Amino acid sequence: MRFFSDNAAAVHPRVFAAMAAADALDTAYDGDRLSRSLDARFAALFDHEVRVLWVPTGTAANALALAALCPPYGGVICHRDAHIQNDECGAPEFYTHGAKLMLAGGDGAKLTPDAIATVADAIADDVHRVQPHAVSITNATEYGRVYRAAEVAAIGALCRSRGWRLHMDGARFANAMATTGEMLADTTWRAGVDVLSFGFVKNGGMSAEALVFFDPALADATLRRRKRAGLLLSKGRYLAAQILTMLEDDLWLANGRAANAAAATLGAAAGPRLIHPVEANEVFLRATPQEAATLRAAGFDFYDWADGEVRFVTAWDSAPDQVAAFADAIRRL
């Protein structure tokens, strides 16, 4: 019974069906009818003109986004626990041709304007120091915390006041929006987000993420960066088919809600062991090595986090009977 990662979740049957339906002769790369329809579909979703590029991984989405926002001699302020800092093998630095990640703190891996300003204000404004050019936030964060629209807007206002760009890593964007219920536009472009890495793989997709540019001009150079990086798939229609199907009838949002509900059940069972509020589909709790071994012996798979901490991740397809069994096992510790 796996609660290790939503990356390991099954592909939604509708996604497989959409890929099968796309299995017909069409123009190669991103010239097919499905890929060409992405801009209009996302523009309707966000109520704003956008340019959308599919990419096969979240790492590619984040790294290409930052390359569009930050020059090689600049810096990107992010949380010290951000995925781009700890889990992408230097891809942001590689794709930006050397931009520096500047690390800030914050509870639950969330940034605040004050935390960002503290990092920036300590840097002398001279030619010898790397200057910030962008900020990157993760929604939901690496600890399952969610930014509300007002929080994003406060960070966006700071970025605008200093001439910086704002990127949102939305690998679990569906989970975040399922929690807040806020308008997508209010949490993104109206709040100052320039580029969103809209995640689908963790949420029922197979191999497609969407890079959403709220400033369409930023996408021009990214088209060439994507090709140069070997990420322009010749049969891109299969990626577009996945994304479009996830958007139909808000399947992406329904899947996010299902994963969040499963996590809430586990969080409620954790009681005082809970480390972070459960706001998305990740649950962090305190457990000794012996307690973790007890859970594994009962058939549950999960991730050991820091010393004395474990992480459970639910997914759109987390079976209710397995979630209930896991909750009972947690309560019995």
N, C-alpha and C positions, 0 to 999 in steps of 0.2 A: 504494500500500500504506500504509494509514493507521494511524499510531500516535500520533495527535494528542490524542484524548480519548475516553474511554469514553462520553461524552455522545453521540458520533456513531455508536455501535454500532447494529446492527440490533435491531429488536424481535424477541423470541423468538417463533417460530411458534405456540407454545402460548398465548401472550398474545393474539395476534390471534384465535385460535380461541375463546378465552374471551370476548373482546369480542363476537364474532359471536354466540355462544350467549346473551349477555346482551341481544341486540337484540330485546327483546320488551317489551310494555307492562308497566310496574310503577310503583310509587309514585315520585314525583320526589324530587330532592335526596338525602338520606341515609336515607330511610325505606324503601328497597327491601330485599328479602330478603338480597341480597349484602352491602350496607353494614351491615345489622343483625347480620350473622354475624361481623363482624370482631372484636368484643370477645372472643367465646368462642374464636375461632380463635387469636388472639394470647395469650389467657390460657393456653391449652393449650401453646403454643409456649414461653412464658416461665415457666410454672408459677406464675402470680401473677395476681390480679385486675388488669385493665387497662381503660382506655378508649382506643379507637383512632379517630382521625379521618383520613380520606384528604384529601390536598391535592395539587395538580397539580405543584408544584415543590419542590425542596430548599430554596430560599431562603424560600419560604412556611413550610415546616416549621420551619426554624430560627428564623425571626423570630416566629412564633406561639408557639413553645415558650418563647422568652425573655420574651415578653410575659406569659406565664403565671407566670414565675418571678421577675421583677424589676419593681419599681414604677418609674414615670417618673423619680423622683428618685434611683434607685439605680444601681449599676454591676455589670457582668458582667466578670469576669476571664477573659481568653482569651489564646491565644498571639498574638504580634505577626504571625505568618504565617497565622493562622486565616482560613478562608473567610469567616466572618462579619465579619471586619475588612477584608479586601482585595478581596472579590469579590461583595459583595451590595449595593453601591450605597447603603449606609446603611439597608437594610431593617430590621435589628434596632433601630436607633435610631428609625426611623419607627413600627414596630409597637409598640414599648414606650412611645411618646410621649416619647422623650427620654432614656432610660437611656444611661449612658456605658459604652463598652467600655474596659476597663483592660488594658493590654498587658503580657504577661510573656514571658520568653525560655525557651529550652530546645532541646536538640539534636533535630533532625529534626521540629521543630514539636510536640514533646511537652512537656506541662507536668508538673511534679513538685510535691509539697506545699511544698517549700522555695521554689521559684520563685513559687508562688502567694502564700505567706506574705510573701515579700520585698515584693511589690507592696502587699499589704494592710497590712502593718505600717508602711509609710511614710506611711500616710494618717492624719492626726490625726482622732480620734473627736470631731468637733464639727459643728455645724450648717453650717459653711462649706464642708465637703468632702463630695463624693459618697462614699457608703459602699458597699462591695461587698455584693451580695445574692445573687449566683449565680456559678457557674463554668461555662464551656463548654469541653469537650474534643472533639477530632475523632478518630474511630476508623474507618478508618485515617486518619492525618494527611495534611496537604497534601504531605508528602514521602514518603508511603507507609510510614510507621512505624506500628507496631501497639502498642496498650496491652494488656498482659496483665491478667487479672482482679485480681491483687494490686496492680497499679499503679493501677487505677481505684479499688479499695477504699481505698487510702491517701489518694487525693484525696477520696473520699467521706467518709472519717473526718474529714478536716480541715474539709470543708464542714459536717458535722453539729456539730462542736465549736464552730463559729462561727455557727451558725444560718443557713447559706446553702443554696441549692438547687444541684443539679448537672444540667446538660444534656449530652447526648452527640450530636454531629453524626455520624450514621452514614450519610453519603452513600455510603460504601464499607464499610458494616458487614459485608456479605457477605464481602468480601475479608479483613477483619480476622478474622472468625470462622473462615474457611477456613484461616487461618494458625495460629491458636492451638488450635483444636479444643476449646476450653473450653466449659463449659455457658453458654448464653445468660444464664441467671439470674445466674450468678456474675460475669459481666462487666457486668451492668446493675443491676437493682434490689437484688440482694444486696450489691453494691458501693456502693450509695448513689445511683445514677442515678434522678432523678425523672422525666425525660422523655427519650425517644430519638427522634431523627429517623431513621427506618428507610428507607434509600434503596433504590429499585427501578429508577429510570430508568437509572442507569449500568450496571445489571446485567441488562438484558434486558427491562425494562418500557418502556412507551411514555410515559405521562403521569401516573404515580401514585406518591406517596410516602406512607408511613404515619407519623403522629404518635402515638407510643405513650406514654400517661400511666400510670406505675406508681402514681401517686396519682390515682385516678379523679376526685376532687373538683376537681383542677386543670383538667379538661377543660370544666367548666361554662361559664366565661366565654369559653373559646376557641371554643366553638360560635358565640357571637355575634361574636367578633372575626373568625372565618373568614367569616361572612356579611357583616359590615360591610366587609371587605376585597375583596368581590367574588369570593371563592374557593369559595363554596358552589355547585358546579355542579349544574344542574337534573337532569342525567342521571348522577348519581354512581355508578350501578351499573357503568358502564364502568370507573371507577377501581377500585372494589372488586373487580371481576372480574379485573383485572390482578394486584392484590395477592394475592388468594386463589390464583390459578393459580401464581404464583411460589412460594407456600408449599407447594403440593402436591408430595409426594415430594421435598421439600427442593431444588426446582429452583433457588431463590435461592443455595443453598450450592454446588450443583454448578457453577453459572455462575461463582461467585466462585473456586472452585478452578481452573476452566479458565483464567480470566484470570490468576490468580497463577502458574500453571505457565508460561504464555507469557512473563510478566515475568521469571521465574526464568531462563529460557533466555537472554533478552537480557542480564540482569544477569551471568550467567556469562561471556558473550562480552565484556563490558566490561572485565574484568580490573581493573587499577589505575586506570582512568578512573572507576570507580564512586565516587560521592560519598556516597550513603546506602545502608545495607543494604537489599536488596530483600525487603520483608516483606509486600507486597500486590501491586498491579498497576501500580505506577509505578516507573520507572527513571530516575535522574538521573545523568548522567555529564559528564565534561569533554570538550569538543571545541572546536577552533578554528573560526572562521567558515568557513575553507576546508574543514575536515573535514565540517562540517555541510552545506556545499554539495555535497560529494562524495556524501554519503548521499542528499541530495534528488535529485541528478542520476541516481542509481540507481533512483529511483522511490519513495522513502520519505518520508512526511509525518510531521512531529513538531513539537514546540513549542520555540522558543528560550526559555530560562529566564534566569538571570542572565548576566552577561558571562562568556563562555567555558564556559557550561553549557547542556545541552539536556535535555529531558524526553521520555521515551517512555511512553505509556500503552497497556496492552493491555486487551482486553475479552473477554467470554464467547465472542465469535464470531471472535476473532483466528485467521486461517487458519494451520494448522501449517506449510504450505509457505512462507507469507510470513514467519512468525516465524523459520523456519530461514534463509531468505534474508537477513533483516535481521541476524540474529546473525552470519552469515558476513561481511556487509558491515562490521559493527562491528569484527570481528576483523581485517579487512584494513586498517583505518585506519593 
